[in-house]
Amino acid sequence: MKLLAWLGRKVGGALVVLWLVATAIFIGVRLIPGDPAEAIMGGPGSQASAEALANARSEYGLDLPIVSQYFLFLAKLIRLDFGTSYSFKDPVLQIMGEVLPPTINLALMALAVAWLLALLLALLAMRANKFGQLLGNAVEIVAAAVPHFWLGAVLIMLFSSMLGWLPAVANGTAAGLVLPVLTLALPLAGFLTQLMRDSLNTAMGSQFALAARARGESRLTVFRRHGLRHAALPALGLTGWAFSSLLSGAVVVEAIFARPGLGRSLLSAVLARDIPMVTGIALFSALVYIVVMALTEAIERLIDPAGAES
Amino acid sequence: MRRNQRATRLFTGALALPLAAALIAGCSSTNDPAASKDAEPVAGGTLVYASGDAEPSCLDPHVGGNYPQALVASQFMESLFTKDAEGKIIPWLAEKTEVSTDGLTRTITVRDGITFHDGTKLTSEAIKANIEHLQNPNTASSTGYLAVGKVDRIKLVDELTAELKLSAPDNALLESLSMPWTAIQSPQGLKRDQAANCAAPAGTGPFKVESWDRQQAVNLVRYEDYVSPAADAERASATSYLDGITWRFIPEAASRYAALQSGEVDVIDNPQPDTISTAADNGLGHLDAPRPGASNRLELNSSKAPFDDVRVREAFMHSVDVNSGINSLYFNTAKRSYSLLSSVEPLGISDESKFTTDATKANELLDAAGWTQRDSEGYRVKDGKRLTLKFPVSTNQSVPAEQSLFEQMQAAAKPVGFEIKIELLDLSSWYGALAKHEYDLVSAPYTKVGPSVLRILFHSDSTVPAPSGYFANNAQVKDPKLDRLLVDAEQTNDETERAELYKQAQQIVLDGYYVMPLYDQQNHFLYSKNVHGMGQTTAVSSPIYYNVFLDK
């Protein structure tokens, strides 16, 4: 019963958030300069006739009062109708279906690699001496701070231009995935390690860890059985945020490595003033965020039932 | 105009490649790596092309009509006319053409024996269907639409001949019909809905569209029934050497270049100037194919203060040193222009004297124009208003080197007392700023074949905005004498008179200090050393890969 109530609260909350996001997008896209009818009739600088522009306006309902447009927009959303892309003239849902898998794939792999690296680094940091700790700390801060576009360019220069080990642009092979995934994963790994190390240090220095050591357990066992759990919690709580940051990072990474995906679609849709595409992608990103947040909350409850109650 | 080096070599050296290549090679120059000189053409292999332009939303260049569309469509669509190496217009899909003495009837006969990719035969019906497609508002053509604006109606005389009735004489019509934006596609294909035709237009070119994986690649394959319209084609095999072309979109310049260096791609466009200058040292080939039409230039908005005063416009020309900026930022890959027209336009005139750097002269002119005071920051002031120039820059059309050049100008114009306010904008916002007249300076490239581009850019009619707010006459030149010259130049059927009229028209614009020419519209391609036979281009300088082959 408790689970059902929790689920009900989540779904209700999600719907409210989605409605707010949809409304914000509806207002937002109308504030950016550029005539939507022009975007439909060949993009900026088009020489579409007044007649053609009028046709486009009525076909896309742009000639209706703004309030009617808003309710029409909501009514369509409820039926999962995201409309037709201005520039591609295909349904938005169909285009998103094409570009979504590569982006989700990229983000999930980056997330996995980032966690793996973060755990590894946290483990190393625990065993390191003072100097090693300092060095590790510096590396993490730098990794967490570098922007994706810079990191991507450096990785290409290093591993593609100079060493020739990996392809510079995505080509559908596994090797082509390495650099994009690393570009997304390294900053996140740095960030996660920072979070983990603090709580790991606290956990490993705490009474129960000392007690466990006194019972004769090895450092590694204590780390695995007690430290890791404490260390992972704050990082896990931020995984929802991390995943959405990966989606936004995908905009940059997909452009640098010429990968197809949601991020690249978003960029070109914004530049082309393709309002249905922008709306669809933004709403979808909000949905992903909500789902991932709910999932991480559920996992947190599993790891730390006491914490979830408070 | 630069000589086509490859064309010259073909005539003097071993005739490994057909004459046809030389005939329509346009005005490009290449520096092939030494190895390719003796290479024997071999058939086979797929060339990977990487474009830095945004992926078109439609492969049919009738729809919209921009350069990225022309680049890819040049492989699968052909035009009625094209340009020879001297820049002269010659028939291509057309066999012959003539015009009535009053200039109002243009008769065009297409070649017999040519088939579109969908199996439809090329007939006069195709001329009619294509021009009507361009004129249909639902097509949303902007470039091609303007090009065929004077065609009133089309009569089919026989299977191969069509008669175009014009609303006014138009000696630029053949030039207009040489551009990829008016290329001829299958009338059957045009009957499909727009999305279907956009995905795979059926042309007559040496390659055809096999598939288009959005955001990944347009896959082109050899058209096995290709018939080259060149009358004297000597090629043993009339089809392309390449099995196909994988047309990719790699927006990042650094990634594109890295992919070329590592051999992942064979040809790239939009290379950065520094990589062009070191191409030969890195064993890469370089094709320099300046676009026709207007040169890249700054236009001075003469419709409002401060540039409504010709003295202020002249002062601006003398206040900045453009040449050293171009040399350093473009690594000597772009040549300074003093012409309104591209260097590939035979009728362009240059006037270097108007654009000397002379701060003393600039200061005198501004003093004379009443901009005598200076404010605390050193900018000139008149009637309490600062001498400010709004300069919206499209990050889409101005490469980083050009943006840096503008920043140098900004610094150079300050001592004279100009405040240049550069605003970097995306394309939609940039068009928006122009439509609202929120500019004093602007750089707006314009590609078109032939000097009639001058009418689009400088006739007073072009100050009247289209429904979208777009107008082409950014300098806001309104001069009845100039208008007359531009109209007459388009209507005469005498070549010498045409050249003379265009010369006078250009002189008026240059004398009025409306425009500061910078350089040709840059159009460079880098290719790896296993690519041979580069150099053939369309009338708008987009490369054609019909004669290109790869080392095996």
Chai-1 contact restraints between the chains, C-beta under 6 A:
chainA,res_idxA,chainB,res_idxB,connection_type,confidence,min_distance_angstrom,max_distance_angstrom,comment,restraint_id
A,P33,B,S429,contact,1.0,0.0,6.0,A-B,restraint_1
A,P33,B,G432,contact,1.0,0.0,6.0,A-B,restraint_2
A,G34,B,S428,contact,1.0,0.0,6.0,A-B,restraint_3
A,E38,B,S468,contact,1.0,0.0,6.0,A-B,restraint_4
A,M41,B,A140,contact,1.0,0.0,6.0,A-B,restraint_5
A,G42,B,G64,contact,1.0,0.0,6.0,A-B,restraint_6
A,G42,B,A140,contact,1.0,0.0,6.0,A-B,restraint_7
A,G42,B,S142,contact,1.0,0.0,6.0,A-B,restraint_8
A,P44,B,L427,contact,1.0,0.0,6.0,A-B,restraint_9
A,P44,B,S428,contact,1.0,0.0,6.0,A-B,restraint_10
A,P44,B,Y431,contact,1.0,0.0,6.0,A-B,restraint_11
A,G45,B,Y431,contact,1.0,0.0,6.0,A-B,restraint_12
A,G45,B,Y470,contact,1.0,0.0,6.0,A-B,restraint_13
A,S46,B,S142,contact,1.0,0.0,6.0,A-B,restraint_14
A,S46,B,S468,contact,1.0,0.0,6.0,A-B,restraint_15
A,Q47,B,S142,contact,1.0,0.0,6.0,A-B,restraint_16
A,Q47,B,A466,contact,1.0,0.0,6.0,A-B,restraint_17
A,A48,B,A140,contact,1.0,0.0,6.0,A-B,restraint_18
A,S49,B,P137,contact,1.0,0.0,6.0,A-B,restraint_19
A,A50,B,P467,contact,1.0,0.0,6.0,A-B,restraint_20
A,E51,B,P137,contact,1.0,0.0,6.0,A-B,restraint_21
A,A52,B,P137,contact,1.0,0.0,6.0,A-B,restraint_22
A,L53,B,P467,contact,1.0,0.0,6.0,A-B,restraint_23
A,S87,B,S57,contact,1.0,0.0,6.0,A-B,restraint_24
A,F88,B,S57,contact,1.0,0.0,6.0,A-B,restraint_25
A,K89,B,A195,contact,1.0,0.0,6.0,A-B,restraint_26
A,A153,B,A254,contact,1.0,0.0,6.0,A-B,restraint_27
A,I156,B,A258,contact,1.0,0.0,6.0,A-B,restraint_28
A,S160,B,A258,contact,1.0,0.0,6.0,A-B,restraint_29
A,S160,B,S262,contact,1.0,0.0,6.0,A-B,restraint_30
A,S161,B,A258,contact,1.0,0.0,6.0,A-B,restraint_31
A,S161,B,Q261,contact,1.0,0.0,6.0,A-B,restraint_32
A,P167,B,E264,contact,1.0,0.0,6.0,A-B,restraint_33
A,A168,B,S255,contact,1.0,0.0,6.0,A-B,restraint_34
A,A168,B,A258,contact,1.0,0.0,6.0,A-B,restraint_35
A,A168,B,A259,contact,1.0,0.0,6.0,A-B,restraint_36
A,A168,B,S262,contact,1.0,0.0,6.0,A-B,restraint_37
A,V169,B,I250,contact,1.0,0.0,6.0,A-B,restraint_38
A,V169,B,S255,contact,1.0,0.0,6.0,A-B,restraint_39
A,V169,B,A259,contact,1.0,0.0,6.0,A-B,restraint_40
A,A255,B,P251,contact,1.0,0.0,6.0,A-B,restraint_41
A,A255,B,E252,contact,1.0,0.0,6.0,A-B,restraint_42
A,I256,B,E252,contact,1.0,0.0,6.0,A-B,restraint_43
A,I256,B,S255,contact,1.0,0.0,6.0,A-B,restraint_44
A,A258,B,I250,contact,1.0,0.0,6.0,A-B,restraint_45
A,P260,B,Q215,contact,1.0,0.0,6.0,A-B,restraint_46
A,P260,B,Q216,contact,1.0,0.0,6.0,A-B,restraint_47
A,R264,B,Q215,contact,1.0,0.0,6.0,A-B,restraint_48
A,L271,B,D426,contact,1.0,0.0,6.0,A-B,restraint_49
A,R273,B,S428,contact,1.0,0.0,6.0,A-B,restraint_50
